[in-house]
Amino acid sequence: DLGMLAYYIIDKSSNTILSPLAINISLMMCYEGARGNTAKQIENALHLSMNPSEMGKAYQELLSKLGNGIKLGSSLWVDQSTSILPTFSQVISEDFEGSIQKVNFKQSSQAAATMNNWMHDYSGGKISNFVDPSTLSGGTKMVLLNALVLQGAWQNPFPTQRTGMQEFQTAQGQHVNCSMMNQVSNLYYFENEETQIASLPLADPHSNISFIVFLPRKKNIDPYNFYYSQDES
């Protein structure tokens, strides 16, 4: 799976959010315009078995199954000297609901600001300064940019009155106090000697999305006493 591969190779020195769906969609849009060896390499990486003409329909069916809680924006940013075929622009717009925009990568600060403004607006102000100007140069030809926004309610809400300060142990072994949400619900759950896993589904009846929590298992822990740390930021 491309998402798992990306997880193992990315920098994990800080908190990172990774969306395999967004990565796949970006590469699928590239695949629509690729030919020859480049197309073959993308095809192998994504394990594609369908005809390119069927991808747009498959993508729309996938989005319909995700429900209303997900908003996914896809964009291709190309250098202003690049010519784009009208047929390719039509595929990106109609099949993937994406956009193709031109910038001058030689003016890296301005190009980064333009892309960051798009990301900021699409994410409702949640994401800022995503593109670092230092990663752009006059040799840059295209940048793939995605914004994925997930918003919804838990199928089993956490009672507000049961939120309180408790001690939490970090991966570095430090003990910090933070707000903890607590509930008693029937959830999909798995544990072994090293790990606890719980699935918290979203309330959207048309969605199959769940928030899967992986935590290291403490010794002598009550398997039915599962806490989820609330991020107050």
C-alpha distance (Angstrom), angle and dihedral (degrees) to the residues before:
residue distance angle dihedral
D1 . . .
L2 3.81 . .
G3 3.79 92.3 .
M4 3.79 93.7 56.1
L5 3.80 90.9 45.7
A6 3.80 90.9 52.1
Y7 3.81 90.7 49.1
Y8 3.80 92.3 57.4
I9 3.81 95.2 48.2
I10 3.83 100.9 42.5
D11 3.78 123.9 93.5
K12 3.81 107.8 -92.5
S13 3.81 97.4 -178.6
S14 3.82 88.4 111.5
N15 3.81 136.7 24.2
T16 3.79 109.0 -65.5
I17 3.79 132.0 -174.5
L18 3.79 114.8 -152.4
S19 3.80 125.8 -170.7
P20 3.83 114.4 -164.9
L21 3.82 88.1 -174.9
A22 3.80 92.7 58.1
I23 3.80 92.0 45.7
N24 3.79 91.6 51.1
I25 3.81 93.4 47.3
S26 3.82 92.1 50.8
L27 3.80 92.3 50.8
M28 3.81 91.5 44.4
M29 3.80 89.4 56.3
C30 3.81 89.2 51.1
Y31 3.79 89.4 48.1
E32 3.79 90.2 56.8
G33 3.79 89.2 62.1
A34 3.81 99.3 34.0
R35 3.78 127.3 98.8
G36 3.79 137.9 -176.0
N37 3.80 120.6 1.2
T38 3.81 93.3 -7.8
A39 3.80 91.1 57.2
K40 3.80 90.5 46.6
Q41 3.82 92.5 52.2
I42 3.82 92.5 50.7
E43 3.80 89.9 46.1
N44 3.81 91.1 53.7
A45 3.81 93.8 45.0
L46 3.82 92.7 52.1
H47 3.82 94.4 37.2
L48 3.79 89.6 -128.0
S49 3.76 117.3 -174.1
M50 3.80 101.5 165.2
N51 3.77 131.0 87.2
P52 3.83 113.3 -95.1
S53 3.81 89.3 -121.7
E54 3.82 89.2 62.6
M55 3.82 96.7 52.9
G56 3.77 96.8 84.4
K57 3.79 92.3 54.7
A58 3.82 91.6 45.5
Y59 3.81 90.8 50.9
Q60 3.80 92.7 50.8
E61 3.82 90.6 49.6
L62 3.80 90.0 50.9
L63 3.81 92.4 51.6
S64 3.80 91.1 50.1
K65 3.82 89.8 55.9
L66 3.80 92.6 51.0
G67 3.79 91.9 64.1
N68 3.78 130.8 -143.3
G69 3.79 96.8 -55.2
I70 3.80 95.0 80.8
K71 3.78 126.1 72.9
L72 3.79 114.1 -174.8
G73 3.79 123.5 -173.4
S74 3.79 121.4 -171.8
S75 3.79 126.8 -170.8
L76 3.79 139.4 171.4
W77 3.79 117.1 -151.0
V78 3.80 113.5 -161.5
D79 3.77 132.5 -179.3
Q80 3.78 113.8 -92.7
S81 3.81 90.6 -117.8
T82 3.83 91.9 61.8
S83 3.80 120.3 100.4
I84 3.81 116.6 -139.4
L85 3.80 121.6 -156.3
P86 3.84 112.4 -125.4
T87 3.82 89.8 -131.6
F88 3.81 90.9 57.9
S89 3.81 92.2 48.3
Q90 3.80 89.0 51.3
V91 3.81 92.9 51.9
I92 3.81 92.4 49.4
S93 3.78 92.5 47.9
E94 3.81 100.2 42.3
D95 3.81 103.4 31.5
F96 3.81 100.9 34.5
E97 3.82 101.5 22.3
G98 3.79 86.2 -128.5
S99 3.77 135.1 135.7
I100 3.79 137.3 -133.3
Q101 3.79 115.8 -146.4
K102 3.78 132.3 177.8
V103 3.80 127.2 -134.6
N104 3.79 136.5 166.2
F105 3.79 105.1 -108.8
K106 3.80 90.6 -170.5
Q107 3.81 85.7 70.9
S108 3.79 92.3 56.2
S109 3.82 98.0 173.9
Q110 3.78 93.3 52.2
A111 3.82 92.6 43.7
A112 3.81 91.7 50.2
A113 3.81 91.2 47.6
T114 3.81 91.2 52.2
M115 3.81 92.5 50.7
N116 3.80 92.4 44.0
N117 3.81 90.4 52.2
W118 3.80 89.5 54.1
M119 3.80 91.1 48.7
H120 3.81 92.1 46.7
D121 3.82 93.3 50.0
Y122 3.80 95.8 44.4
S123 3.79 93.5 48.5
G124 3.78 92.5 49.6
G125 3.78 91.6 -112.2
K126 3.81 93.9 -52.8
I127 3.83 96.1 114.6
S128 3.80 123.0 50.2
N129 3.81 135.6 169.1
F130 3.79 92.2 8.3
V131 3.82 96.6 149.9
D132 3.82 115.0 62.9
P133 3.86 111.2 -147.4
S134 3.81 89.4 -142.8
T135 3.82 89.6 68.1
L136 3.81 90.8 60.8
S137 3.79 128.6 76.2
G138 3.76 142.2 161.2
G139 3.81 87.7 -87.4
T140 3.81 93.4 59.3
K141 3.80 110.7 111.0
M142 3.79 104.2 173.7
V143 3.80 140.9 6.9
L144 3.81 123.4 -162.9
L145 3.78 112.2 -146.7
N146 3.81 128.8 -175.2
A147 3.78 133.3 -179.8
L148 3.79 116.7 -164.6
V149 3.79 118.1 -174.4
L150 3.80 120.7 -172.8
Q151 3.77 117.6 -168.7
G152 3.77 127.4 164.4
A153 3.77 147.8 109.1
W154 3.79 128.6 -93.0
Q155 3.78 116.1 -101.4
N156 3.81 84.9 -134.9
P157 3.83 105.4 35.6
F158 3.79 120.6 -147.6
P159 3.83 110.1 -116.0
T160 3.80 108.7 -116.7
Q161 3.79 92.5 -142.5
R162 3.80 90.6 59.9
T163 3.81 94.1 58.4
G164 3.79 113.3 106.3
M165 3.79 145.6 145.1
Q166 3.79 115.7 -78.7
E167 3.78 137.3 160.4
F168 3.80 117.1 -91.1
Q169 3.80 125.8 -169.2
T170 3.80 116.0 -141.5
A171 3.80 125.9 -144.7
Q172 3.82 87.5 -100.2
G173 3.81 90.6 58.1
Q174 3.78 96.0 -106.9
H175 3.82 120.5 139.8
V176 3.79 116.8 -135.2
N177 3.79 133.1 170.4
C178 3.78 116.7 -122.9
S179 3.80 140.9 152.8
M180 3.80 113.4 -80.2
M181 3.77 126.3 -161.6
N182 3.79 116.1 -146.6
Q183 3.78 134.4 -169.7
V184 3.78 141.5 156.3
S185 3.81 111.2 -130.8
N186 3.78 142.4 139.3
L187 3.80 104.2 -103.3
Y188 3.77 136.3 163.9
Y189 3.79 103.3 -94.7
F190 3.80 139.2 176.4
E191 3.77 133.8 178.0
N192 3.78 140.3 172.2
E193 3.79 132.6 171.0
E194 3.81 93.1 -69.1
T195 3.80 108.8 27.5
Q196 3.80 144.4 44.6
I197 3.81 118.0 -158.8
A198 3.80 126.8 -174.4
S199 3.81 131.1 175.3
L200 3.81 120.0 -142.3
P201 3.84 109.6 -169.9
L202 3.79 124.1 -152.0
A203 3.79 120.1 -116.6
D204 3.83 96.8 -119.6
P205 3.85 105.2 115.1
H206 3.80 90.4 -154.0
S207 3.80 94.4 53.3
N208 3.78 133.1 84.0
I209 3.81 92.9 -163.0
S210 3.78 122.9 129.8
F211 3.78 133.6 172.1
I212 3.81 106.1 -123.7
V213 3.81 114.4 -155.7
F214 3.82 120.7 -158.8
L215 3.79 117.9 -169.6
P216 3.80 134.0 166.5
R217 3.80 110.1 -103.6
K218 3.78 117.1 -119.6
K219 3.77 119.8 -141.5
N220 3.80 116.9 -99.5
I221 3.81 91.2 10.9
D222 3.79 121.3 155.3
P223 3.85 103.6 -113.5
Y224 3.80 90.2 -148.7
N225 3.81 93.5 53.6
F226 3.80 101.8 79.3
Y227 3.79 119.5 164.6
Y228 3.79 127.8 -164.0
S229 3.80 118.3 -157.7
Q230 3.80 113.3 -128.1
D231 3.79 116.4 -137.4
E232 3.77 106.3 -138.0
S233 3.80 93.9 -172.2
